[in-house]
């Protein structure tokens, strides 16, 4: 499980807009990786729109925003267009990176257990070190809290 103070797990994922994004291509840059369960669901839409609304402030700090789910690139493209999103959306269809970050977890809904993505956010500094971790994220006010932490980097 990825914790604050640890190196970011190595990753390389396809994106809906930038080809691929990787920990290697982001060396020397600050960024956040936020994991969310599914495109076009109410909480995930709100979270993506909140990060989009604050993108200019993250840009001013030199912090990229990367949203990750196991949805396909086509679903990401549709989600971006429909919601007018301005964040990078990466696809982890095989859950390899969800597992590396420790967000692929057993969930329980109405007594039915299944595996899914825990909503979580990781703030990574320019040295590739995870500086802040938010797990079991509640969407309301989350993007603002991440922005405040990014200002402290």
Helices and strands as residue ranges (DSSP letters): E 12-15, E 20-22, E 30-35, H 42-53, H 55-60, E 63-69, H 73-83, E 88-91, H 96-101, E 104-109, E 112-117, E 120-124, E 130-135, H 142-151
